[in-house]
Amino acid sequence: MLLVGLFQSRLGPDGTALAWCVAIGICAVWTAFAWWRGYRLFKAFTLRRDRQFDRRDKFALGSDYSRSESATKARQRRKSAPPKAR
């Protein structure tokens, strides 16, 4: 809003549309950055928790579940496995 007011006072009523376009553009870039950063933090946190599960937490479970693996490890195993022949 401050940016729009600054442009409007300097450029007159015709500059208001330009000011809104600039303000919306800046907000869009900031929002995209915030979402990207949040996604990266989420992925890093998930990877760290999965590694902790594989190293330590799964052994605190019952004996039936101690052979389990994290979702990340299972996904990596499926990706590295050769494709099945049909």
Buried (B, 14 or more C-beta within 10 A) or exposed (E): EEEBEEBBEEEEEEBBEEBBEBBEEEEEEEEEEEEEEEEEEEEEEEEEBBEEBBEEEBEEEEEEEEEEBBEBBEEEEEEEEEEEEE
